[in-house]
Amino acid sequence: MAKIHGKSLLHSITGLSPGSIHIFFSLDILYWLMVVPYVVLSAIMQSIGVNSLRAIFLGHSKAKPKQDL
């Protein structure tokens, strides 16, 4: 039978030590803090386009206005 760190596979999966559920939820929150902005920005980029999104973030447009001399 396969062993992980000297324990059986079933014991490794089900043997949660005290405090590990807190670590699980902390990592879960960190994961979603990384994934949600990526998904949102990807959806915005697909809907309005890369150039428009760049203009929103960088504060300038593609075409510069002409100046009267």
BELBELVEN-V512511 format. One record per pair of residues at least 12 apart in sequence whose ideal C-beta (glycine too) atoms are under 10 Angstrom apart, sorted by sequence separation. I is the first residue (numbers start at 1). GAP is how many residues later the second one is. D is the distance in whole Angstrom. If there is no record, write none. Layout:
i = {I | I}
gap = {GAP | GAP}
d = {D | D}
This chain:
i = {41 | 44 | 41}
gap = {12 | 12 | 16}
d = {7 | 9 | 9}
